[in-house]
Amino acid sequence: MSPELREKLQAVSVATLATALYKRGLRNQVVQGVGPVAAKGRNMVGPAFTLRYMPAREDRNQLVEFRNPEHPQRVAIETCPEGHVLVMDSRKDARAASAGDILITRLMMRGAAGVVTDGGLRDAATIGALEMPAYHARPSSPTNLTLHEAIEINCPVGCGDAPVFPGDIVVGDDDCVIIIPADIAEEVADEAVEMTAYEDFVVEEVKGGAGIIGLYPGTKQENLDKFAEWRKANNR
């Protein structure tokens, strides 16, 4: 993705992006049941690189599997491209972890933009203290082998009921995570920037005592004129 697109998406909320996608008929792009391990006060932005888990079968998922240099979980950590977000489909099952602090630290050191799972993460307090953003359903101590088998890398997945295709744009803020289809990411980002400018203006007006009707949405011309003046004064 371009630096310009990344910069735009770093400055808008997931809520605003959800509205822009809803206008285009896309209602299910927010990753449900997932939040930040620790709030970072800045957005996570990057193309999706995916890992899919399936239900573990006991004879295939003993601890010895981690000795296999081709184990998909380990390979995903070592091949996720710089600037991408690792998105893990853990079947919305947080009873066993999708990964722990050592793997997530390695992912950070390789330059990933973040990590998202609709399951749980081990060593969540340590992961939360890392510079790289991480999102999960809740802390989970059991190793992934307990219930999950990492089975496929960089394929279409479902994460928290959101469809995720490799290369889709992932944005996470201090609330949650949204998936933007890659082919409309530029237009959605541009609209979200415009929406954010107007919403910032509205917040100032409301704090100053203004009423909502005719202001949000802006259906009165006097408010639109006032917004134009505000925008010019604030270089927005």
Summary of the structure (lengths in Angstrom):
residues: 236
radius of gyration: 20.0
end to end distance: 23.8
largest distance: 69.8
contacts: 775
relative contact order: 0.21
helix: 38%
strand: 23%
